[in-house]
Amino acid sequence: MKRIIFLSFLLVGLTVNAKGQTIDPPELIRVTIDTATQDVNLYWTASTTKNILFYEIRKWDYYQGSLSGVSQGKVYDPSVFEFSLYDPEVLRKPVGYYVLAYIDNDHASGWSNLDSTIYLKSMFDSCKATILLQWNDYNTWRGKIGSYKLYESINGAPYQMVNSFNEGINQTIIDVNADQSYRFFVLTTKNNLIDLSYSNISMINTKMAVIPSKIDADYGTVTNNQPVVSFSIDSSSELTHYILLRSNSAAGPYDSLTSIETNDKIIEYHDPVSASEQPYYYRLKALNYCMQDARISENTASTIFLQVKNSGTSIGLNWTAYENWMGGVSTYHIERMLNGGTYENLASLNNLNYDDQSLTSLIGTNVGSEVCYRIVAIEESGKQLTSTSNEVCTELPVNIRFEFNAFVPGSTDNSTFGPKIDFVPQSFSFKIFNRWGMKVFESDDPMNARWDGIYSGNSVPEGVYRYQLVYRNEYNKNVVLQGEVTVVYP
């Protein structure tokens, strides 16, 4: 309270000269900022006191709280009522000024009304791609402001008015684009539509992390009975956070499977689920640095789900389509593996089903106990990628039988005895015994299971012999065949 009284006393003292003459202060009518130079321009009315020697412009020192302020310069031509100065503080905050009138170097008027610049500040939100603009009221015209007009320049283009606000509205949010240079200023108009005051120029460069222009699902395939998917990221992307999505249907819905953080532009993921139960569909979503969705792959990576129906020597295959390469599917290769060997191409077609009826030609050959299939899709164009389905193996029909119950060793017909086998079983044991239970023949090789009537280098006597054959069939069950065979000599 003492400080306020002192300041008031000082103010009154400054308004009277040594002869007791009152010195009237000028009126500061406008403070504005030059949008080209960012200089501060002040305009005032003349003091009504005669014989004014000069005017002095001072800046209010808020922190010191001093009425003396900080001198910014003097105007010695009493007929000039404007002043221009450069003050970098107006680019950081509102700055107040006032004017004094002097009749000599020692006697000045009281200070004019305090007026401050309009400070426009801008805050860029890269997550939302917006700029928040805020400005202070123009104090001198409070209650008489016609409008606040917001002007914008993008990348050095001429300023354009983008919005107008009534008194009392001192902020707005605008949407912006990435990697642009924005400049703004606010023009305050008095309700007389004549007086104008400009704010500082506020500048923002909307530097954002470059989001990928595209994300390609390169392929989905099956390795070791598990889905493997790969995506390519636009090389210009600066993002590093991704979410892999998965669905049981190409149409969705897609659920979050895992989050991935990487700088790599090729993202591969091994999904630890079984690919032999259903097809899976995948998309990749990129997140910006605010963990918001930025882009999702335009296409999906999927697995091909193969199912097989065994009808003996005719195997029916059905599979799901590959979804969805940018270039589409050129063809599907049906590949088959016999006897644990290597996969060989059986057919190429554009259908989603195939019947393998070629197995009958393999009856009696050593092709093993099962046959395995897989589908390989070939991309039509683009990267010429491939996608392999799950592998399905099925047991071949063993179909073991004995076609006669007697044979003549050394003859031209029926000279040996053994089983007739269509396809090799998983396990096999064939034994022949004489009438006293002595084993006279044994074989664990289904491709070499014919008895010629020889035991220990000699022909066995004529008579009836008993055989036993044990094998594991295509249904994974042990089968025992027993019977008798007669050895006959001519």
C-alpha positions as CSV (number, residue, x, y, z in Angstrom):
1,M,0.0,0.0,0.0
2,K,2.9,2.4,0.8
3,R,4.4,1.7,-2.6
4,I,1.1,2.6,-4.4
5,I,0.9,5.9,-2.5
6,F,4.5,6.7,-3.3
7,L,3.9,6.1,-7.0
8,S,0.8,8.2,-7.0
9,F,2.7,11.1,-5.4
10,L,5.5,10.7,-7.9
11,L,3.0,10.9,-10.8
12,V,1.3,14.0,-9.4
13,G,4.7,15.7,-8.9
14,L,5.7,15.1,-12.5
15,T,2.7,16.9,-13.8
16,V,3.7,20.3,-12.3
17,N,6.7,22.4,-13.3
18,A,8.8,24.6,-11.1
19,K,6.4,27.6,-11.6
20,G,3.5,25.5,-10.6
21,Q,2.3,25.1,-14.2
22,T,0.4,21.9,-14.9
23,I,1.9,19.7,-17.8
24,D,-0.9,17.7,-19.5
25,P,0.1,14.2,-20.6
26,P,-0.5,13.1,-24.2
27,E,-2.9,10.3,-25.0
28,L,-1.5,7.1,-26.4
29,I,-4.1,6.1,-29.0
30,R,-2.6,3.1,-30.8
31,V,0.2,0.6,-30.5
32,T,0.8,-1.7,-33.4
33,I,3.4,-4.0,-34.9
34,D,4.7,-3.7,-38.5
35,T,4.0,-7.1,-40.1
36,A,6.9,-6.6,-42.5
37,T,9.6,-5.5,-40.1
38,Q,8.2,-6.5,-36.7
39,D,8.9,-2.9,-35.5
40,V,6.6,-1.4,-32.9
41,N,4.8,1.7,-34.0
42,L,3.2,4.0,-31.4
43,Y,0.7,6.9,-32.1
44,W,-0.4,9.6,-29.6
45,T,-2.2,12.9,-29.4
46,A,-0.4,16.1,-28.6
47,S,-0.3,17.4,-25.0
48,T,-2.6,20.4,-24.6
49,T,0.2,22.2,-22.7
50,K,2.0,24.8,-24.8
51,N,5.7,24.9,-25.6
52,I,6.3,21.2,-25.4
53,L,10.0,20.6,-26.0
54,F,9.9,16.8,-26.8
55,Y,8.1,13.6,-26.2
56,E,9.7,10.5,-24.6
57,I,8.5,6.9,-25.1
58,R,9.0,4.5,-22.3
59,K,8.4,0.8,-21.8
60,W,6.7,-0.4,-18.7
61,D,9.1,-2.5,-16.6
62,Y,6.7,-5.0,-15.1
63,Y,9.3,-6.8,-13.0
64,Q,10.7,-3.6,-11.4
65,G,7.2,-2.1,-11.1
66,S,8.8,1.3,-11.8
67,L,6.8,4.2,-13.2
68,S,10.0,5.6,-14.6
69,G,10.0,2.7,-17.0
70,V,12.7,2.2,-19.5
71,S,13.3,4.9,-22.1
72,Q,12.9,3.8,-25.7
73,G,13.7,7.1,-27.3
74,K,12.6,10.8,-27.7
75,V,10.8,12.8,-30.4
76,Y,12.1,16.4,-30.4
77,D,9.7,17.6,-33.1
78,P,6.6,18.5,-31.0
79,S,4.5,18.3,-34.2
80,V,5.3,14.6,-34.6
81,F,3.1,12.1,-32.7
82,E,4.4,8.8,-33.7
83,F,7.5,6.7,-33.0
84,S,8.9,3.4,-34.3
85,L,11.2,1.1,-32.4
86,Y,12.5,-2.5,-32.5
87,D,11.8,-4.5,-29.4
88,P,12.4,-8.3,-29.6
89,E,10.3,-8.8,-26.5
90,V,7.1,-8.2,-28.5
91,L,7.8,-11.6,-30.1
92,R,7.6,-13.3,-26.8
93,K,4.9,-11.5,-24.8
94,P,2.6,-8.4,-24.7
95,V,4.7,-5.3,-24.0
96,G,3.3,-2.1,-22.5
97,Y,4.4,1.4,-23.5
98,Y,3.5,5.0,-22.4
99,V,4.5,8.5,-23.5
100,L,5.6,11.6,-21.5
101,A,5.6,15.3,-22.6
102,Y,8.5,17.5,-21.6
103,I,8.6,21.4,-21.5
104,D,12.3,21.2,-20.6
105,N,14.8,18.5,-19.7
106,D,13.7,18.4,-16.1
107,H,10.0,18.8,-16.2
108,A,7.7,16.2,-17.7
109,S,4.0,15.5,-17.7
110,G,2.5,12.5,-16.0
111,W,2.6,9.4,-18.1
112,S,0.0,8.8,-20.7
113,N,-2.3,5.8,-20.6
114,L,-0.4,2.5,-20.7
115,D,-1.0,0.6,-23.9
116,S,0.4,-2.8,-24.9
117,T,1.0,-4.8,-28.0
118,I,-1.1,-7.7,-29.1
119,Y,0.9,-10.9,-28.7
120,L,0.0,-13.8,-30.8
121,K,1.4,-17.2,-29.8
122,S,1.0,-20.5,-31.7
123,M,1.3,-24.0,-30.4
124,F,1.7,-26.9,-32.8
125,D,0.2,-30.3,-32.0
126,S,1.8,-32.8,-34.3
127,C,-0.4,-35.6,-33.1
128,K,-3.6,-33.9,-34.1
129,A,-2.0,-31.9,-36.9
130,T,-3.4,-28.7,-35.5
131,I,-2.2,-25.3,-34.4
132,L,-3.7,-23.5,-31.4
133,L,-3.5,-19.7,-31.8
134,Q,-4.0,-17.4,-28.7
135,W,-3.8,-13.7,-28.4
136,N,-4.4,-11.1,-25.7
137,D,-7.1,-8.4,-25.7
138,Y,-6.1,-5.0,-27.1
139,N,-6.5,-3.1,-23.8
140,T,-7.0,0.4,-25.0
141,W,-9.9,-0.5,-27.1
142,R,-11.5,-2.9,-24.7
143,G,-15.3,-2.7,-25.1
144,K,-14.8,-0.9,-28.4
145,I,-13.2,-3.7,-30.5
146,G,-14.9,-4.3,-33.8
147,S,-13.2,-7.7,-34.6
148,Y,-10.1,-9.7,-34.5
149,K,-9.2,-10.9,-38.0
150,L,-6.8,-13.8,-38.4
151,Y,-4.4,-13.9,-41.4
152,E,-2.4,-16.8,-42.6
153,S,0.5,-17.3,-45.0
154,I,1.7,-20.8,-46.1
155,N,5.2,-21.3,-47.4
156,G,5.6,-17.6,-48.1
157,A,2.4,-17.1,-50.1
158,P,0.5,-13.8,-49.7
159,Y,-1.5,-13.5,-46.5
160,Q,-5.1,-14.5,-46.6
161,M,-7.7,-13.8,-44.0
162,V,-8.9,-17.1,-42.7
163,N,-11.3,-16.1,-39.9
164,S,-12.8,-13.2,-38.0
165,F,-13.7,-13.2,-34.3
166,N,-15.8,-10.9,-32.0
167,E,-14.4,-9.3,-29.0
168,G,-14.0,-11.8,-26.2
169,I,-12.8,-14.6,-28.4
170,N,-9.0,-14.8,-28.2
171,Q,-8.1,-18.2,-29.5
172,T,-8.8,-20.7,-32.3
173,I,-7.6,-24.1,-33.5
174,I,-6.8,-24.7,-37.2
175,D,-6.0,-27.9,-39.1
176,V,-2.6,-27.9,-40.8
177,N,-0.6,-30.1,-43.2
178,A,2.7,-31.7,-42.5
179,D,6.0,-30.1,-43.4
180,Q,4.7,-26.6,-44.2
181,S,5.8,-23.2,-43.0
182,Y,2.9,-21.2,-41.5
183,R,2.8,-17.5,-40.5
184,F,0.0,-15.8,-38.7
185,F,-0.9,-12.4,-37.4
186,V,-4.0,-10.9,-35.9
187,L,-5.5,-7.6,-37.0
188,T,-7.6,-5.8,-34.4
189,T,-10.1,-3.3,-35.7
190,K,-11.8,-0.7,-33.6
191,N,-15.5,-0.4,-33.9
192,N,-15.0,2.9,-35.8
193,L,-13.6,0.7,-38.6
194,I,-10.7,3.2,-39.0
195,D,-8.2,2.4,-36.3
196,L,-6.2,-0.8,-36.7
197,S,-3.6,-2.6,-34.6
198,Y,-1.5,-5.6,-35.7
199,S,0.0,-8.3,-33.6
200,N,3.4,-9.8,-34.0
201,I,4.0,-12.5,-36.7
202,S,3.8,-16.0,-35.2
203,M,5.7,-18.6,-37.2
204,I,5.4,-22.4,-37.1
205,N,7.0,-25.1,-39.2
206,T,4.8,-28.2,-39.1
207,K,7.5,-30.8,-39.0
208,M,5.9,-34.2,-38.5
209,A,7.2,-37.7,-38.7
210,V,6.8,-38.8,-42.3
211,I,4.1,-41.4,-42.4
212,P,4.4,-44.2,-45.0
213,S,2.7,-43.4,-48.2
214,K,1.8,-47.1,-48.4
215,I,2.1,-50.4,-46.6
216,D,2.1,-53.5,-48.8
217,A,1.3,-57.0,-47.5
218,D,3.9,-58.9,-49.4
219,Y,2.8,-62.4,-48.6
220,G,1.4,-64.8,-46.1
221,T,2.7,-68.3,-46.2
222,V,3.1,-71.4,-44.0
223,T,6.4,-72.6,-42.6
224,N,6.6,-75.6,-40.2
225,N,2.8,-75.5,-40.0
226,Q,2.8,-71.9,-38.7
227,P,1.8,-68.7,-40.6
228,V,4.5,-66.4,-41.6
229,V,3.6,-62.9,-42.9
230,S,5.7,-60.1,-44.4
231,F,5.0,-56.4,-45.1
232,S,6.9,-53.7,-46.9
233,I,6.9,-50.2,-45.5
234,D,7.4,-47.1,-47.7
235,S,11.2,-46.3,-47.4
236,S,10.5,-42.6,-46.7
237,S,8.6,-43.4,-43.5
238,E,9.9,-42.2,-40.2
239,L,7.5,-44.2,-38.1
240,T,8.7,-47.1,-35.9
241,H,5.6,-48.3,-34.1
242,Y,3.2,-50.9,-35.7
243,I,0.3,-53.1,-34.7
244,L,-0.2,-56.4,-36.5
245,L,-3.9,-57.3,-36.9
246,R,-5.3,-60.7,-37.5
247,S,-8.7,-62.1,-38.5
248,N,-10.4,-65.4,-39.3
249,S,-12.0,-63.8,-42.3
250,A,-10.8,-61.5,-45.1
251,A,-13.7,-59.2,-44.4
252,G,-12.8,-58.9,-40.7
253,P,-13.1,-57.8,-38.0
254,Y,-9.4,-57.6,-37.3
255,D,-8.1,-57.8,-33.8
256,S,-4.7,-56.7,-32.5
257,L,-2.2,-59.5,-32.5
258,T,1.0,-58.0,-31.4
259,S,2.9,-54.6,-31.3
260,I,6.1,-54.2,-33.2
261,E,8.7,-51.5,-32.8
262,T,11.4,-51.4,-35.5
263,N,13.2,-49.1,-38.0
264,D,13.1,-51.8,-40.6
265,K,11.2,-51.3,-43.8
266,I,10.5,-55.1,-44.1
267,I,8.5,-56.5,-41.3
268,E,8.2,-60.3,-41.0
269,Y,6.3,-62.1,-38.3
270,H,5.9,-65.8,-37.3
271,D,2.5,-66.4,-35.8
272,P,2.7,-69.3,-33.3
273,V,-0.7,-70.8,-34.2
274,S,-1.5,-73.9,-36.2
275,A,-2.1,-73.2,-39.9
276,S,-3.7,-76.7,-40.3
277,E,-7.0,-75.7,-38.7
278,Q,-8.1,-72.6,-40.7
279,P,-6.9,-69.8,-42.8
280,Y,-5.7,-66.5,-41.2
281,Y,-5.7,-62.9,-42.6
282,Y,-3.4,-60.2,-41.5
283,R,-3.0,-56.4,-41.9
284,L,-0.4,-54.0,-40.5
285,K,-1.2,-50.7,-39.0
286,A,1.4,-47.9,-38.5
287,L,1.1,-45.6,-35.5
288,N,2.5,-42.0,-35.2
289,Y,4.6,-40.8,-32.3
290,C,1.4,-40.1,-30.4
291,M,0.4,-43.8,-30.7
292,Q,-2.5,-42.8,-33.0
293,D,-3.4,-44.6,-36.2
294,A,-1.4,-43.2,-39.1
295,R,-1.8,-45.8,-41.9
296,I,-3.0,-49.4,-42.5
297,S,-1.9,-51.8,-45.2
298,E,-4.1,-51.5,-48.2
299,N,-4.2,-55.2,-48.8
300,T,-4.0,-58.3,-46.6
301,A,-1.6,-61.1,-46.2
302,S,-3.3,-64.5,-45.8
303,T,-2.6,-68.1,-45.5
304,I,-4.0,-70.8,-47.8
305,F,-5.9,-73.5,-46.0
306,L,-5.7,-76.9,-47.6
307,Q,-8.1,-79.8,-46.8
308,V,-7.8,-83.3,-48.2
309,K,-10.5,-86.0,-48.6
310,N,-9.1,-89.5,-49.0
311,S,-11.3,-91.9,-51.1
312,G,-8.8,-94.7,-51.5
313,T,-6.9,-94.2,-54.6
314,S,-8.6,-90.9,-55.4
315,I,-7.6,-87.9,-53.2
316,G,-9.8,-84.8,-53.3
317,L,-8.1,-81.4,-52.5
318,N,-9.9,-78.2,-51.6
319,W,-8.2,-74.9,-50.5
320,T,-9.0,-71.3,-49.7
321,A,-8.0,-68.5,-52.1
322,Y,-5.0,-66.3,-51.3
323,E,-6.2,-62.8,-50.2
324,N,-5.1,-60.5,-51.6
325,W,-2.0,-59.6,-53.6
326,M,-1.9,-56.3,-55.4
327,G,-1.2,-58.2,-58.6
328,G,-3.6,-61.0,-57.9
329,V,-3.0,-64.7,-58.2
330,S,-1.5,-66.0,-61.4
331,T,-1.9,-69.8,-60.7
332,Y,-2.0,-72.4,-58.0
333,H,0.5,-75.2,-58.1
334,I,-0.6,-78.5,-56.6
335,E,2.5,-80.2,-55.2
336,R,2.8,-83.8,-54.0
337,M,5.4,-85.7,-52.0
338,L,5.7,-89.5,-51.9
339,N,7.7,-91.8,-49.6
340,G,9.1,-88.8,-47.6
341,G,10.9,-87.5,-50.7
342,T,10.7,-84.0,-52.2
343,Y,7.7,-82.1,-53.4
344,E,7.0,-82.2,-57.1
345,N,4.5,-80.2,-59.1
346,L,1.5,-82.3,-59.9
347,A,-0.7,-79.7,-61.7
348,S,-1.1,-75.9,-62.2
349,L,-4.6,-74.4,-62.3
350,N,-6.7,-71.4,-61.3
351,N,-9.4,-73.5,-59.5
352,L,-9.6,-74.0,-55.7
353,N,-10.1,-77.8,-56.0
354,Y,-8.4,-80.8,-57.6
355,D,-8.8,-84.6,-57.6
356,D,-5.6,-86.6,-57.7
357,Q,-6.6,-89.8,-59.5
358,S,-3.1,-90.7,-60.6
359,L,-2.3,-92.9,-57.6
360,T,-3.7,-96.1,-59.2
361,S,-0.8,-96.1,-61.5
362,L,1.5,-96.3,-58.5
363,I,0.0,-99.4,-57.0
364,G,2.6,-102.0,-56.2
365,T,5.5,-99.5,-56.4
366,N,7.5,-98.4,-53.4
367,V,5.9,-95.0,-52.8
368,G,5.6,-95.3,-49.0
369,S,2.6,-95.5,-46.7
370,E,1.4,-91.9,-47.1
371,V,1.1,-89.1,-49.6
372,C,1.5,-85.4,-48.8
373,Y,0.1,-82.3,-50.5
374,R,0.5,-78.6,-50.4
375,I,-0.6,-75.6,-52.6
376,V,1.7,-72.9,-53.8
377,A,0.1,-69.7,-55.1
378,I,2.1,-67.5,-57.5
379,E,1.5,-63.7,-57.7
380,E,0.3,-62.6,-61.2
381,S,2.5,-59.4,-61.3
382,G,4.3,-57.0,-59.1
383,K,7.0,-58.8,-57.0
384,Q,6.2,-62.3,-58.3
385,L,5.9,-63.6,-54.7
386,T,4.7,-67.0,-53.6
387,S,2.5,-68.4,-50.8
388,T,2.6,-72.0,-49.6
389,S,-0.4,-73.6,-47.8
390,N,-0.4,-75.9,-44.9
391,E,0.9,-79.4,-45.6
392,V,-1.7,-82.3,-45.5
393,C,-0.6,-85.9,-45.4
394,T,-2.9,-88.9,-45.7
395,E,-2.3,-92.6,-45.5
396,L,-2.5,-94.6,-48.7
397,P,-4.8,-97.7,-48.8
398,V,-2.5,-100.6,-48.0
399,N,-5.0,-103.3,-49.2
400,I,-3.0,-106.4,-48.4
401,R,-4.4,-109.7,-49.6
402,F,-3.3,-113.3,-50.5
403,E,-4.5,-114.3,-54.0
404,F,-3.9,-118.1,-53.6
405,N,-3.3,-120.7,-50.9
406,A,-0.9,-123.1,-52.7
407,F,2.2,-122.8,-54.8
408,V,4.7,-124.9,-56.7
409,P,8.3,-124.0,-56.0
410,G,10.5,-123.9,-59.1
411,S,7.5,-123.8,-61.5
412,T,6.8,-121.1,-64.0
413,D,3.5,-120.0,-62.3
414,N,2.8,-119.6,-58.7
415,S,6.4,-120.4,-57.8
416,T,6.5,-118.1,-54.7
417,F,4.1,-117.2,-52.0
418,G,3.5,-113.8,-50.4
419,P,1.0,-110.9,-50.0
420,K,-0.2,-108.6,-52.7
421,I,0.2,-105.0,-51.5
422,D,-1.2,-101.9,-53.1
423,F,0.8,-99.4,-51.0
424,V,3.5,-99.9,-48.5
425,P,2.2,-100.0,-44.9
426,Q,3.8,-98.1,-42.0
427,S,5.1,-101.3,-40.4
428,F,5.2,-104.9,-41.7
429,S,6.2,-108.4,-40.5
430,F,5.6,-111.6,-42.5
431,K,6.4,-115.1,-41.1
432,I,5.9,-118.7,-42.2
433,F,6.0,-121.7,-39.9
434,N,6.0,-125.5,-40.6
435,R,3.7,-127.9,-38.9
436,W,5.9,-128.1,-35.8
437,G,6.0,-124.3,-35.3
438,M,9.5,-123.8,-36.7
439,K,9.9,-120.5,-38.6
440,V,11.0,-121.2,-42.2
441,F,10.6,-117.7,-43.6
442,E,10.6,-114.1,-42.3
443,S,10.6,-110.7,-44.0
444,D,10.1,-107.1,-42.7
445,D,10.4,-105.7,-46.2
446,P,7.0,-105.4,-47.9
447,M,8.8,-105.1,-51.2
448,N,10.6,-108.4,-50.7
449,A,8.1,-110.7,-49.0
450,R,7.9,-113.7,-51.3
451,W,8.8,-117.2,-50.1
452,D,10.2,-119.6,-52.7
453,G,9.9,-122.7,-50.6
454,I,13.6,-122.8,-49.5
455,Y,14.7,-123.1,-45.9
456,S,18.4,-123.1,-45.0
457,G,19.3,-123.6,-48.6
458,N,17.1,-126.7,-49.1
459,S,13.6,-127.2,-50.5
460,V,11.1,-127.8,-47.8
461,P,8.9,-130.9,-47.9
462,E,5.4,-130.8,-49.4
463,G,2.7,-130.1,-47.0
464,V,0.7,-127.4,-45.2
465,Y,2.5,-124.4,-43.7
466,R,1.1,-121.6,-41.5
467,Y,1.7,-117.9,-42.1
468,Q,1.2,-114.8,-40.0
469,L,1.3,-111.2,-41.4
470,V,1.2,-108.2,-39.0
471,Y,1.1,-104.6,-40.4
472,R,-0.2,-101.1,-39.5
473,N,-2.9,-99.9,-41.9
474,E,-3.8,-96.4,-43.2
475,Y,-6.0,-95.9,-40.1
476,N,-3.0,-96.4,-37.8
477,K,-4.3,-99.7,-36.6
478,N,-2.4,-103.0,-36.3
479,V,-3.9,-105.7,-38.5
480,V,-3.0,-109.5,-38.2
481,L,-3.6,-111.8,-41.1
482,Q,-3.2,-115.6,-40.5
483,G,-3.7,-118.6,-42.8
484,E,-2.3,-121.7,-44.4
485,V,-0.5,-122.3,-47.6
486,T,0.3,-125.7,-49.2
487,V,3.7,-126.4,-50.9
488,V,3.1,-128.7,-53.9
489,Y,5.7,-130.3,-56.1
490,P,4.9,-131.7,-59.6
